[in-house]
Amino acid sequence: MASEKPLVAVTCTAPVNIAVIKYWGKRDEELVLPINSSLSVTLHQDQLKTTTTAAISKDFSEDRIWLNGREEDMGQPRLQACLRETYTLAQVYGVEGNLSEVARRGSGSACRSLYGGFVEWQMGEQTDGKDSIARQVAPEVHWPQLRVLVLVVSAEKKLTGSTVGMQTSVETSALLKFRAESVVPARMREMARCIQERDFHGFAQLTMKDSNQFHATCLDTFPPISYLNDISRRIIQLVHHFNAHYGQTKVAYTFDAGPNAVIFTLDDTVAEFVAAVRHSFPPAANGDKFLKGLQVTPAPLSDELKAALAWEPIPGGVQYIIVTQVGPGPQVLNDPNAHLLGSDGLPKGAA
């Protein structure tokens, strides 16, 4: 009889998703049920991803977890919820079925990362949350021309965290209630149509409007919350001036609960928009590392476009840009060398 393996480990990667119709606010804190549906774009893992290794063994006397190399307290309720719902644990235990319901329990928006492409998180109606799940609207290959640029303005921790911020908004913002009940349902349908038809003009306009309204609800919160900074607002101006110069919507912005901008555009516009960002926010000291991700061929900036962006440049305003595209959902890594945990169940390289 073959001997039983002392340790079983599985390593998976998971993508980042960026909401174009925003989620902000829960109707049930414990079950993490949102007050409105949301829709996101899954970014490619060649540029942005998280890697998780889960291991089980009869030799383990307790559960332990490390996040970014640091051991975390297993007693945290939210962390316990995460452990019951991660894709990696489902793989190591051989669990099958729809994982988005349980993935939601750790972080609401995380359930949208269980799929690639374009994904909606349905708010659902049932009090037990059984129908609050993620569903793919279109696969990652649906819109190959679409590109995503992440403009990193600041890596500093925000003053008001998302969990606290959104619940304060739920309690105090009349605009948020109106948005959830009267605005988002129609926007969800329209955004799905724009994606299915690859209508960039409609997609871009709606993405910007929804981002603006989300941040308006933050300002309508009492006390008000402001996640954008002066550089964020200058990027918004840059996008609108760029579009006005061409007389059409070629670029769109969206901002989550922070100052960093996520830009959507098509592949034939990337080079020129990157040049516009360089012009407006000249790299301070990292010129050779300013652009990361997909390769971008340098493009000149016309005098006419420079004139349209007629404001004083802000050196170092944007720290760097990550260029990526729509990507797939979680992936299982079959190479044992990819495991983050060693045969003893401890992080590799730990003393």
VEXLUM-625699 format. One line per field, with one value per residue (C-alpha): residue in three letters; x, y, z. Coordinates in steps of 0.05 Angstrom, whole numbers. Each point is the difference from the previous one (the first is absolute). Layout:
// VEXLUM-625699
r c(ALA  ...)
c1 c(X  ...)
c2 c(Y  ...)
c3 c(Z  ...)
END
This chain:
// VEXLUM-625699
r c(MET  ALA  SER  GLU  LYS  PRO  LEU  VAL  ALA  VAL  THR  CYS  THR  ALA  PRO  VAL  ASN  ILE  ALA  VAL  ILE  LYS  TYR  TRP  GLY  LYS  ARG  ASP  GLU  GLU  LEU  VAL  LEU  PRO  ILE  ASN  SER  SER  LEU  SER  VAL  THR  LEU  HIS  GLN  ASP  GLN  LEU  LYS  THR  THR  THR  THR  ALA  ALA  ILE  SER  LYS  ASP  PHE  SER  GLU  ASP  ARG  ILE  TRP  LEU  ASN  GLY  ARG  GLU  GLU  ASP  MET  GLY  GLN  PRO  ARG  LEU  GLN  ALA  CYS  LEU  ARG  GLU  THR  TYR  THR  LEU  ALA  GLN  VAL  TYR  GLY  VAL  GLU  GLY  ASN  LEU  SER  GLU  VAL  ALA  ARG  ARG  GLY  SER  GLY  SER  ALA  CYS  ARG  SER  LEU  TYR  GLY  GLY  PHE  VAL  GLU  TRP  GLN  MET  GLY  GLU  GLN  THR  ASP  GLY  LYS  ASP  SER  ILE  ALA  ARG  GLN  VAL  ALA  PRO  GLU  VAL  HIS  TRP  PRO  GLN  LEU  ARG  VAL  LEU  VAL  LEU  VAL  VAL  SER  ALA  GLU  LYS  LYS  LEU  THR  GLY  SER  THR  VAL  GLY  MET  GLN  THR  SER  VAL  GLU  THR  SER  ALA  LEU  LEU  LYS  PHE  ARG  ALA  GLU  SER  VAL  VAL  PRO  ALA  ARG  MET  ARG  GLU  MET  ALA  ARG  CYS  ILE  GLN  GLU  ARG  ASP  PHE  HIS  GLY  PHE  ALA  GLN  LEU  THR  MET  LYS  ASP  SER  ASN  GLN  PHE  HIS  ALA  THR  CYS  LEU  ASP  THR  PHE  PRO  PRO  ILE  SER  TYR  LEU  ASN  ASP  ILE  SER  ARG  ARG  ILE  ILE  GLN  LEU  VAL  HIS  HIS  PHE  ASN  ALA  HIS  TYR  GLY  GLN  THR  LYS  VAL  ALA  TYR  THR  PHE  ASP  ALA  GLY  PRO  ASN  ALA  VAL  ILE  PHE  THR  LEU  ASP  ASP  THR  VAL  ALA  GLU  PHE  VAL  ALA  ALA  VAL  ARG  HIS  SER  PHE  PRO  PRO  ALA  ALA  ASN  GLY  ASP  LYS  PHE  LEU  LYS  GLY  LEU  GLN  VAL  THR  PRO  ALA  PRO  LEU  SER  ASP  GLU  LEU  LYS  ALA  ALA  LEU  ALA  TRP  GLU  PRO  ILE  PRO  GLY  GLY  VAL  GLN  TYR  ILE  ILE  VAL  THR  GLN  VAL  GLY  PRO  GLY  PRO  GLN  VAL  LEU  ASN  ASP  PRO  ASN  ALA  HIS  LEU  LEU  GLY  SER  ASP  GLY  LEU  PRO  LYS  GLY  ALA  ALA)
c1 c(0  28  18  -45  28  18  -18  -45  9  -31  22  -46  3  -59  -11  -17  -67  -20  -73  -31  -67  19  -18  -5  -39  -28  -70  27  68  8  -20  32  -62  5  -53  9  28  68  39  75  57  50  72  52  44  62  1  -40  -17  2  31  -27  24  -45  26  -32  33  -19  64  -25  -26  -33  -19  49  2  52  -17  56  50  -30  -39  -71  -46  -44  -53  -24  -73  10  63  -37  -53  54  29  -66  -9  65  9  66  -30  -55  54  39  -62  -30  -62  -43  -57  -13  51  -22  -51  54  54  -45  6  73  -4  -61  34  47  -56  6  72  -24  -12  40  -25  -59  -37  -63  -13  -74  -26  -54  -65  2  16  47  42  -6  -15  54  51  48  -14  43  -29  52  66  69  7  -64  32  73  12  -17  59  5  50  10  28  31  -4  11  14  -16  -54  -65  -27  -69  -2  -52  -38  -9  -12  -54  -40  4  -27  -57  -19  5  -3  -68  34  27  -69  -27  59  -9  -75  -11  65  41  -51  -5  75  13  -43  31  71  -13  -26  61  46  -38  0  71  -27  60  -33  -58  45  48  -54  -37  64  19  -70  -5  68  -20  -66  35  47  -60  -32  64  -3  -75  20  3  54  20  51  49  42  25  57  24  38  -63  -40  54  -2  -76  14  52  -48  -55  49  29  -70  -22  62  -23  -74  -14  7  66  19  -39  19  -26  22  -14  7  68  38  27  -32  -19  -4  -38  17  11  67  9  -4  46  66  -26  -37  63  38  -54  9  76  -9  -47  36  73  34  40  58  -24  -6  23  -50  -58  -35  -13  -39  -17  50  -19  35  18  -43  11  -49  -26  6  -76  -10  53  -39  -64  36  21  15  64  29  5  65  -8  -76  -8  50  -6  -49  -18  -26  -43  -62  -60  20  -23  -24  40  53  28  76  21  75  17  56  -53  -25  10  1  54  -8  -6  -59  40  14  61  61  -28  50)
c2 c(0  68  46  60  67  40  67  20  70  39  68  46  69  48  64  71  28  72  19  43  0  9  -39  44  -21  -63  -17  -57  6  -72  -31  57  13  63  54  -1  -44  16  -17  -5  -15  -54  22  -46  -39  10  70  -3  -60  -30  -69  -46  -68  -42  -62  -54  -54  -46  23  72  15  67  46  54  53  48  62  34  -39  21  -49  24  -12  -60  25  56  -15  26  -41  -62  15  6  -67  -34  31  7  -30  -32  -37  -25  -29  -33  -32  -17  43  11  49  75  32  72  -3  -20  44  59  -12  21  61  17  22  -60  -46  36  -25  -72  11  30  52  42  -20  23  -10  -7  32  -53  4  -58  16  -59  26  -64  41  53  -30  18  -16  9  49  -12  -39  31  -11  38  69  -9  73  25  24  20  49  6  69  -7  67  -23  -65  29  -30  37  39  -32  -74  -27  -41  58  50  -38  -13  73  16  -50  33  73  9  10  2  -70  -28  35  -26  -72  -1  46  6  -64  -51  37  12  -75  -16  54  -19  -73  23  43  -58  -50  49  24  71  37  69  -25  -42  58  52  -44  -21  73  20  -57  16  72  -18  -49  55  47  -48  1  76  -5  -44  34  14  2  -48  21  -54  42  49  58  -47  -43  61  22  -69  8  67  -32  -54  51  46  -58  -22  71  9  -59  15  -71  -43  -36  -8  -12  4  -35  7  -49  21  32  51  -48  4  -58  19  -38  11  -39  -27  53  56  -26  29  71  1  -24  57  48  -26  7  71  18  -38  -6  -58  25  -49  -66  16  -69  -34  47  -48  -72  -58  -6  31  68  30  73  50  74  51  49  75  4  -51  33  65  -36  -22  71  -3  -1  -71  -33  -40  -65  7  -70  -48  -53  -31  -74  -18  -63  -30  -43  -67  -69  -22  -39  -49  -62  -5  -72  13  -22  51  54  -17  56  -51  -52  -73  20  46  63  56  -16  37  9  -10)
c3 c(0  -20  57  12  -21  62  -32  -58  -29  -57  -26  -39  -28  1  -40  19  -23  -11  6  -54  36  72  63  62  61  31  21  43  32  22  -67  -40  -42  -42  -7  -76  -55  -30  -63  -9  -48  19  -13  -30  49  -42  31  64  44  69  14  54  25  43  35  42  42  57  33  7  70  -17  -57  -18  -54  -28  -40  -39  43  66  44  15  59  -17  49  -44  -21  -70  -8  22  -52  -53  17  -13  -68  -39  -68  21  58  -45  -45  55  30  -68  9  -61  -13  0  47  -9  57  50  -31  13  75  5  -46  -40  -63  3  -25  -68  -6  -5  -74  -56  -50  20  63  37  73  8  64  7  39  49  72  5  -58  -41  -63  11  -47  -55  -74  -61  -50  -54  -2  -2  -76  -15  -8  -19  -18  70  42  73  29  75  18  69  35  72  35  69  43  -6  60  -4  -15  -48  53  47  -56  -36  64  19  -69  8  66  -22  -75  -33  -67  10  13  -62  -41  23  -12  -60  -39  3  -27  -67  -2  10  -60  -43  19  -17  -68  -13  16  -43  -59  14  0  28  -1  42  45  12  13  49  36  13  21  49  30  8  34  47  24  4  50  40  4  17  59  68  19  -73  -29  -54  -33  -58  5  -44  -47  -8  -20  -48  -33  -8  -35  -43  -24  -17  -36  -39  -22  -16  -44  -43  4  23  62  -9  73  65  74  62  72  56  74  -11  -42  -53  -69  -44  -73  -54  -73  -64  -23  -54  51  54  -25  -10  67  35  -34  26  71  -6  -24  56  56  -20  36  59  6  -29  -73  -21  48  -11  -47  21  -30  -73  -47  -28  -61  15  -37  -12  28  -51  13  -6  55  44  -8  21  63  16  74  40  3  68  4  37  6  -29  29  -54  -50  -6  -69  -3  -33  16  28  25  68  53  -23  33  -3  -12  13  72  0  -3  70  51  57  12  18  73  -15  15  -50  -42  26  70  56)
END
